[in-house]
Amino acid sequence: MAFRFSFQPLLSLRRSLESREQLRLETIVKEVLRARQELERAEQENRAASQRLAAAMLHGMKGVELHFEQVCAAARQQIAEQLRSKLEELERLRAAQLAVLQKARQDREILESLRRRQYELYRQVHSRREQQQIDELFLMGRASRSR
């Protein structure tokens, strides 16, 4: 008789749920990385614009040009703040998804542990039966030789 785990469908479900949660986490991590890169580019752009403005001011600027640069700097700063907020939200999502994944992994590991224990018990019982059959064959052979 082959080993049969009565909760195999549930174990399969738990494995697929864990896999799904892992994929969700990977997607969120990619979004976090993308948001970090966008924020870094925005900050680099802000630094470069500040350096250009400082250089232009040394050579003299019209008031309208200075005002335009200030409006652009404020817009760039607002974009950077939005990116920081987006990154914070993604980090919260990542942490929450990590917790969901850990729970799914724990649920799967519990079932796999139960399966391993049941398989080990099955193997022990099966080994005992085989040994009993061998012993019975030996005793039957010995009994027939003694006659």
C-alpha positions, 0 to 999 in steps of 0.5 A: 500500500502506497503512502497517501497524505490525506491533506495533500490537496490542502498542502498543494493549496498552501504551496500555491498560496505561498508562491502567489504571495512570493510573486506579490512581494517580488512585484512590490520590491521591484516597484520599491527599487523603481521608486528609489531610482526615480527619487535618486534621479529627481534629487540629482536633477535638483542638485544639477539645477541648483548648480546651474542656477548658482553659476548663472547667478554669478554671471548675472540673471534677469529677475524673470529668469530667477523667478522662473528658476524658483518656480521650476525648483519648487516644482522639482521639490514637489515631485521629489516629495511625492516620490518620497511619499510613494516610496514610504507607501511602497515600503509599508506595502512591502513590510505588510506583504512580507508578513503575509508571505511569512504567514503563508510559509508558516502555514505550508511548513506546518502541513509539510511537517505533518506530512513528514511525520505521517510519512515517517510513521508510515515507513516505520509501520511498513518496515515492521510489516515487512520484518514480520513477513520475513520472520514468518517466512523464516519460521515457516521454513524452519518448521517445514525443515524440522518435520 
